[in-house]
Amino acid sequence: MKTVAILASIMAPAAMAFTAPSQGTRVESRLAESKSDLEALAKGLNPVVGYYEPLGLTDAGFWGKDQEFTIGWLRQAEVKHGRVAMAAFVGYVVQSNFHWPWAMTLGGDSFPAMDLSPPEQWDALPFAAKLQIIAFVGFLEWYSELTPAKGATGGQVHYTKGGPVGKYPTFDSIP
């Protein structure tokens, strides 16, 4: 009987995740674009610590730009580096425990063995494969910075100009 009660208490919150949201609730998201916005947000999120930014980066004025530009750039950098760190961790785990069944190169070379550590596996890759990986990541970085031309009717506003942070542009507009 105790087991059933324990299982029910554990499973009840999980089952609530699959219920429909109430119709009366609307969540609104707003971008904090100035230092005063960040200070107010920090006080609301953690009243004990409040606003804590010891390096003063929000006042740095990167590349001679205003505070809103700098805050947008820092927020995007934080999101981007967090995503890269998560992808790196997954890649580290996967390449240590999984071996692709096909050849890695046109010459028939196989992927590095699983008995090597991930840094040793990277070192075992051919130079051309490393260049491909770095060029592809560079392309994704370049493409993520594209914004619509002045006067364009569509496209995504750049994150340093109040656009959404962390949103990657679609490939729909490519001919």
C-alpha positions as CSV (number, residue, x, y, z in Angstrom):
1,M,0.0,0.0,0.0
2,K,2.9,2.4,0.8
3,T,4.5,1.6,-2.5
4,V,1.3,2.6,-4.4
5,A,1.0,5.8,-2.4
6,I,4.7,6.7,-3.1
7,L,4.3,5.9,-6.8
8,A,1.2,8.0,-7.0
9,S,2.9,10.9,-5.3
10,I,5.8,10.7,-7.7
11,M,3.7,10.2,-10.9
12,A,1.0,12.9,-10.2
13,P,3.2,15.9,-11.0
14,A,4.5,14.2,-14.2
15,A,1.0,13.6,-15.3
16,M,0.2,17.3,-14.8
17,A,2.7,18.1,-17.5
18,F,0.4,16.6,-20.1
19,T,-2.7,18.7,-19.3
20,A,-3.8,21.5,-21.4
21,P,-2.9,25.0,-20.3
22,S,-5.6,27.2,-18.9
23,Q,-7.0,29.6,-21.5
24,G,-6.9,32.7,-19.2
25,T,-3.2,32.7,-18.7
26,R,-0.9,34.5,-21.1
27,V,2.8,34.6,-20.7
28,E,4.5,37.7,-22.0
29,S,8.2,38.0,-22.8
30,R,10.0,41.3,-23.0
31,L,13.6,41.9,-23.8
32,A,15.6,43.8,-21.2
33,E,17.5,46.3,-23.3
34,S,19.0,48.8,-20.8
35,K,21.0,48.5,-17.6
36,S,18.0,49.8,-15.6
37,D,15.9,47.0,-17.2
38,L,18.5,44.5,-16.1
39,E,18.7,45.9,-12.6
40,A,14.9,45.7,-12.2
41,L,14.9,42.1,-13.6
42,A,17.7,41.0,-11.3
43,K,15.9,42.4,-8.2
44,G,12.7,40.6,-9.1
45,L,14.5,37.3,-9.9
46,N,16.8,37.2,-6.9
47,P,16.1,39.9,-4.2
48,V,19.0,38.7,-2.0
49,V,21.7,39.2,-4.6
50,G,20.1,41.7,-6.9
51,Y,22.1,43.1,-9.8
52,Y,25.6,41.8,-9.8
53,E,27.9,42.6,-12.7
54,P,31.4,43.2,-11.3
55,L,33.2,43.7,-14.7
56,G,30.9,46.5,-15.8
57,L,30.5,45.1,-19.3
58,T,27.1,46.7,-19.8
59,D,28.8,50.1,-19.6
60,A,31.7,49.1,-21.9
61,G,30.2,50.3,-25.1
62,F,31.7,47.6,-27.4
63,W,32.9,49.0,-30.8
64,G,31.8,52.5,-29.8
65,K,28.2,51.5,-29.8
66,D,25.5,52.3,-27.2
67,Q,24.5,50.3,-24.1
68,E,21.5,48.5,-25.8
69,F,23.9,47.2,-28.5
70,T,26.4,45.9,-25.9
71,I,23.7,44.2,-23.8
72,G,22.2,42.5,-26.9
73,W,25.6,41.3,-28.0
74,L,26.4,40.0,-24.5
75,R,23.1,38.2,-24.3
76,Q,23.5,36.6,-27.7
77,A,27.1,35.5,-26.8
78,E,25.8,33.9,-23.6
79,V,23.1,31.9,-25.4
80,K,25.4,30.9,-28.2
81,H,28.2,29.8,-25.9
82,G,25.8,27.8,-23.8
83,R,24.5,26.0,-26.9
84,V,28.1,25.3,-28.1
85,A,29.0,23.9,-24.6
86,M,25.9,21.6,-24.6
87,A,26.6,20.4,-28.2
88,A,30.3,19.8,-27.2
89,F,29.3,17.7,-24.2
90,V,26.9,15.6,-26.3
91,G,29.6,15.2,-29.0
92,Y,32.1,14.2,-26.4
93,V,29.9,11.5,-25.0
94,V,28.6,10.2,-28.4
95,Q,32.0,9.9,-30.1
96,S,33.4,8.0,-27.1
97,N,30.6,5.5,-27.3
98,F,29.5,5.2,-30.9
99,H,31.3,4.3,-34.1
100,W,29.8,5.2,-37.5
101,P,29.4,2.0,-39.7
102,W,30.5,3.6,-43.0
103,A,33.8,4.9,-44.3
104,M,34.9,8.4,-43.2
105,T,36.8,9.3,-46.4
106,L,36.5,8.4,-50.1
107,G,39.7,6.4,-49.7
108,G,37.8,4.0,-47.4
109,D,39.4,5.1,-44.1
110,S,37.2,4.4,-41.1
111,F,36.4,6.7,-38.2
112,P,38.9,6.8,-35.3
113,A,38.5,3.9,-32.9
114,M,36.3,4.2,-29.7
115,D,39.3,3.1,-27.5
116,L,40.8,6.5,-28.1
117,S,39.9,9.5,-26.0
118,P,37.9,12.3,-27.7
119,P,41.0,14.6,-28.0
120,E,42.9,11.6,-29.5
121,Q,40.0,11.0,-31.9
122,W,40.2,14.7,-33.1
123,D,43.9,14.3,-33.6
124,A,43.3,11.2,-35.7
125,L,41.0,13.0,-38.1
126,P,42.5,13.9,-41.5
127,F,43.3,17.6,-41.9
128,A,40.7,18.0,-44.6
129,A,38.0,16.7,-42.3
130,K,39.0,19.2,-39.6
131,L,38.8,22.0,-42.2
132,Q,35.3,20.9,-43.3
133,I,34.1,21.0,-39.7
134,I,35.6,24.4,-39.0
135,A,34.3,25.8,-42.3
136,F,30.8,24.6,-41.7
137,V,30.7,26.1,-38.2
138,G,32.1,29.3,-39.7
139,F,29.3,29.3,-42.3
140,L,26.6,28.9,-39.6
141,E,28.1,31.7,-37.6
142,W,28.2,34.0,-40.7
143,Y,24.7,33.1,-41.7
144,S,23.4,33.8,-38.2
145,E,24.6,37.4,-38.4
146,L,22.7,38.1,-41.6
147,T,19.9,40.7,-41.3
148,P,17.5,42.2,-43.8
149,A,18.7,45.1,-45.9
150,K,17.6,48.6,-45.1
151,G,14.0,49.0,-46.3
152,A,13.3,45.3,-46.6
153,T,9.8,44.1,-45.7
154,G,10.8,40.7,-44.2
155,G,13.5,39.2,-42.3
156,Q,14.7,39.1,-38.7
157,V,15.8,42.2,-36.7
158,H,19.4,41.8,-35.5
159,Y,19.8,41.0,-31.8
160,T,21.8,44.1,-31.2
161,K,18.9,46.2,-32.4
162,G,16.2,44.7,-30.2
163,G,15.7,41.5,-32.1
164,P,15.1,38.1,-30.5
165,V,18.2,36.8,-28.7
166,G,19.1,33.2,-29.6
167,K,16.8,32.9,-32.6
168,Y,18.5,31.5,-35.7
169,P,17.4,32.8,-39.1
170,T,15.6,30.4,-41.4
171,F,16.9,29.2,-44.8
172,D,13.6,30.0,-46.5
173,S,14.8,33.1,-48.3
174,I,17.6,31.3,-50.1
175,P,16.9,30.9,-53.8
